[in-house]
């Protein structure tokens, strides 16, 4: 089966592009937007509508395979590629990627994905991560359709894994509506919650961390109050965007002491803290998280540290995993470019005994989220992010339902073989 044509269309994502630097330094929340001037190159405002590009591949038999190019909410920050806009990048995709794919045989997802992911433009630059992300999604769909297989089955076959027979735990993110959305999460039985978007010291963390501690206590008490069964004990996972390091001037003793307070506040629920420090550079970030994990272990503080900022590419993930810089690493799927890298990253973390969190961003699309479910079901990370959006219901629905479809189809196939 060959690719015979490519069609692109502009799309919207499930959230926004936000200038993280401006939000950290001076932007003030104003309803659904932010007041203040942007800092990061490419931004026209601190918050602007997220954009995507759908990549549709026409196959020889008339089937159409598709995936979506999308970039993270905080584009241009933490070592990431610049802002991704449809009008700027559709011409680039047509110019470089269409000639590369037309006429290609769909014999191997891995082989073709690596060709796309490693493509170098005449200028010497790689394609934007969002482009590699979306095109490799469409390739996986194309290979699956040409072989009459599920995308998860293609991944499992080519990477020597097994498609999971059970659901992967789903992590929900609240956005700024961090109280009402926690109720939704509890009612829907979220495995991990709530993310919390703790990206502002004054309003969300507190100058001494008191606001986050109060919030964690509230989450714990709310779970106990409205859960449907006593057996329901979700993991509390909060993303603090380096703000804990900021309020304590990266003093490890003070940070460790504070994290112990948070552990006690969460009890009996398990606690994960994502991005406790942001050192503004990769090596410094790795060393900081490695030292923090070491000190927490020495104090027998059972809070898991999740690496995120400055751990974006597959090479970054290997670097952090090899150095035990975090108990868990978020594999932020759009940041890795081709989805083949997401697959490899999850498998690498598991080999190194580091927790693999197959994440992503609220700023993705329904299609990229569905494809990511197939990757997770074929590689079995510890958790997968419910995405896109910050409304909880929609992202959870997309991820949960796709997971259930895979399980049901696989069960049907198994029963058919047993019957025969």
N, C-alpha and C positions, 0 to 999 in steps of 0.2 A: 504494500500500500504506500502511495506517495502523497506528498503535499502538492497540491496543484495551484493554490492561490492563498492570499492573505488579505483579510479585510480588518480595518481598525475603526473603532468608534470611541468618541469621548464619553467619559462616565464620571459619576460622582462617587465619593467614598462615604463610609458610614460616620465620618466625623470631620475634623478640621485639621489644617496645618497650624501649629502654634509655635511661636518664637520662644523657645524655652529660656534663652538667655534674658530676654526682656521680661518674661514672667518672674524669673528669679530675682532680677535686679530692681525693677521699678514699675512694671505694668500693674494696673489695678483692675480687678474684675468689675465689669459693668454689664450686668445682666448676663446674656449669653456670649458676650464678647469681652475684650480687654481694652482699657484706655491706656494710652502711652505710645511711644514711638518704637518701631521695630529696631532690632540690633542686627540680627542675622541677615546675611546677604541673600537677596532674592525676595524677601518678604515685603509686601506693600503695607501690611498692618500686622499687629501682634497676632491676631487670629484671622485666618481666611479659609474659605471653603476648600475642603479636600477634593482632589481630582484624581481620576484614574483613566486608563486606556484599556479597552477590551481588545484582545488579540484573537481573531477568529481564523482558524485554518481550515480551508476547504480540502477534503480528501477525495481521492479518485472515485470512490463509490458514492459521493454526494453528501456524506456525513460532514458535520461541522464540529470541530473541536475548539474549545475556547478557554482562555484564562485571562486574568486581569492584572495589568501593571498598576502597582500602588506603592506608595512610600509611607514611612512612619509619620506620626503626628508631629514629632519634634525633629523634622528634617533639618539638615544643616548644622545640627548640634552634636556634640560628643563624638566627632570624627566621622559623621555620616555624610552621604552624598547630598548635594544641594536640593533645593525645592524642586518638586516634580510637577510640571504643568502640562496638560494635554497639548495645547497649541505649540509649545516649544518642542515636544518630544515625538509627536506623531510623525512629522517629517523625517526625523532621525531614524525611527523604526522602519519606515518605508524605504529609506535610502540604504540602510545597512542590513537589516534583518530579513526583509522580504527576499532579496536575491540569495541570501544565505540558505533559506529554507525551501524555496520552490524547487520541486523535483527531488527532494530528499526522500529516501526510503525510511519508513517507520519501523525499522527492525529492532531498535534499542533506544529506550528513553535515556538511559545513562549516557550512552555515547553521544547522542544528539544534544542532550542538555549540556554536556561538557563543552561541546563545540560552540554553542551559543554563549555559555557563561565565560569562556576564555577568549571570545572574539575581541580583537584589538582593532580599533579604527585606524585609518591612515595617519591620524594625528598622534597616534601612540597611546591613546586613552582607551580604557574599557568602557563598555556601555553602562549607563546609569543602572544602579541596582534594581530600580523599579522595572526597567525594561527587561532585564534578565529574569526577574521574578515572574513577570506575567507571561513571557514567551515560553519559559520552561513549564509553566502550568499547562499551557495549550499543547505543548509537545507530549506531556504525560497523558493528557486526555486523548490526544490523537493516537498514541501507541495503544492505549487501553481500548479505544473504539475499533481500531484496526484488528485487534486480537480478541475482541469480544470478551474483555476482562474488566474487572473493576480497577480503578487507578491504584488502590491499595494492593491489589494482587500483582500488578506490574512491578511496583516497588519491592514487594516481598520477594518476587521471583528474581529480580535483577540484583538485589543486594543481599540475598541469602538470609532473609528473616522470615518470620511467621506473622500472618495477619492476626491481630489480637482477637481472642474469643470473648472479651469483655470490654466494657467502656473504659476509656481513659478518663481519669479524674479531670473535671472541668473547673477552671478558675474564672470567676466573674469579676468584672471591674465596674466600679460604681460611678466614675466621673465625679463631678462636684456635688451631686445629689447623694452624699455619702450616708445619709440616714434612711431616707425612704427606699433607696435602692438596696440597702442591706436587708430590709424587710422582704423585698422581692426575692432576694437570694435565698434567704432562710426558707421562705414558703416554697420555693422551687427545689430546695434541697441541694444547694451549691456545695460542691466538694471543698472548694477553696474560695475565700472571700476576704476583703472586698476591693483590694487594690488601694482605694482611698484617695489617690491623687494628692498626696501630701507634698505639694510643690511650693508652698508658701509658709515662711516661718511665722509671720505675725498672725495669720488667720487659721492655719491648719496644724502647725507643729507646736508653736509656743516658744517664747524666748528661752525657756528652760526645758522644753519638751513636754510641758504639762498638758497641752491640748491633745496631743497624740495619745498620751497615757490615758486621759479621760475618755477618748474615743474608743480605745481598745477595751477598756472596762465596760463601756456601753455596749459594744459588740458582743462581748462575752455574756453579759446579762440579758441582752436581747435574744440571743440564740436560745438560752435556757428558758426565757419567758414564752416565746411563740413557736418553738420547734414542735413538730408533730410527734416525735418520739425521743425518749431519753438517749437512745443510741446515736442520734444525730450529733456529731461533734466535728464540725468543719475546721479546717486549718485557717487561721487568720494570717493573711499575707498582705502586707502594706508596702507600698512603694513610696520612698521618702525623697527621692531625687537628690541625694547628697546633703540634705538639710540638717541631718543629725551631726554630720561632720562640721557644718558651718557654725552651729550654735555652740559647739564645744571646741572650736578651733582645732579640730582633728586631734584632740588629746585622747589617746587610746584609753587611759584609765577612766576618764569621765564618760567616754562613749560606752565602754564595757559596763560600768556601773549603771548607766541609764538603760542599757539593753536588758540588764537583769531586772530592773524595775518593770520593764515592759513584759518580760516573761512572766513575772508574778501577776501582772495585771490581766494577762490573757488566760492564766490557769483556770480550768483544766484543759483549755484548748491549746493546740500547738501553734507556735508563732514563727513566721518567716518575715524577714525585713529585706526588701530589695533596695539596692543603691544607698546604703547608709552614709557613704562618703563619695565625693566626686573630686578627684585630684586634678582634673583638667588635662590629663595626659595618660597614655596607655600604661607605660611601665610603672609610673607612680601609683596608678589605680590598682594594678595587679598587686603590687607590693603592700599597699594599704589594706586590701581585702584579705590577703594572705596573713598578714600580721594580726588583723582583727579576728579572723577565724581561729588562729593559734591561741590568742588570749582568751577567747570565749571557751575554747576547749579546756584550757588550763583551769578555768574557773567553774567548769562543769555547767555552763550556761547553755541550755538546750534550745537555743534560738538559731534557726538556719539563716545564713546570709546568702542573698541572691545577687549575683553579679549581673549588671546590665550595661551601664554607661562605659564606654571605651572598650566594650567587648562585643563588637559588631559583626566582624567578618568571621569566616571559618578559621582563618589563621589566628585571629584574636581569641576565639573560643578554645582552640587547642592550647594557646599560650596560658590562658587562665586555668584551664583544666589541669594541665601539666604541673602548674605551680600551686594547685589546691587553693586558688584565690576565690573562695566562695564554696558553700556547701551545695549550691545549685547555680546553674548558669541559664539565664534566659537566652534562648535561641530566637532572636527577634527576626522572624522569617523574612520580611522585606529587606532587611539590612544585609542579608547574606547573598543577595542576588539570586542566582538560579536555585530552584528548590532542591536540586541535587545536593547543594551544600547544606541545606537543612537536614536532609536525610543523613548525610555523613556526620554532621555535627552531633545529632542525637546519639548515633552509634558510637562516636568517639567519646562522648561524655560517659556513656554507660561502660565502655571499656576501661575508663580511668576511674570509675567509682564515684563520679560526680553526678549529682542530680541533673537531669535534663528537663528543662521547662520549655516546651515548644510554644513560644509566645507569638508575638506579632504586634499589631497595633489596632487601636480602635478606628484608625483611619484607612482600613482596608475595605474590601467589598464582600458581598455575599459569595461570589465565585471563588475568590482567593481563600476565603474561610473554609468553603467546602473542600477544596483541594487539600488544604492543610490538614483536615480531618483524616483524609486518606493517608497522608504521610505519617501521622501519629498512629493510626491503626496498624501501620506496617512496621513501625519502629518502637512503639511502646515507651514514650517518655513518661516521666512521673506525672506531669500535668500538661494540659493544653488550654490555651486561652480561649474564652468565649468572645467572639468578635464577628463583625465590626460593631462600632457605635459604643455609646455610654449609657444606653437606655436599659441595659440588662436583658430585658425580655427578648429582643430581636436577635442579639448575638448568641445568646444561650440557645434559642430555638434553632438557629441555623446549624450550630455545631452539634447539639444534642441529636437533632433529627437526622443529620447526615450520618452520624455514628450509628444510630439505630438502623438506618437503611442498610449500611454495610453489614451489620450483624445479621439482619434478617435475610439478606441476599445470600450471604455465606452459609447461613443455616439451611436455607432452601437448597442450595447446591449440594451441601453435605447430605441432606435427606434424599435427594435425587440419586446420588451415587450409592447410598446405602440400599435404597429400594432396588436399584438395578443389580 
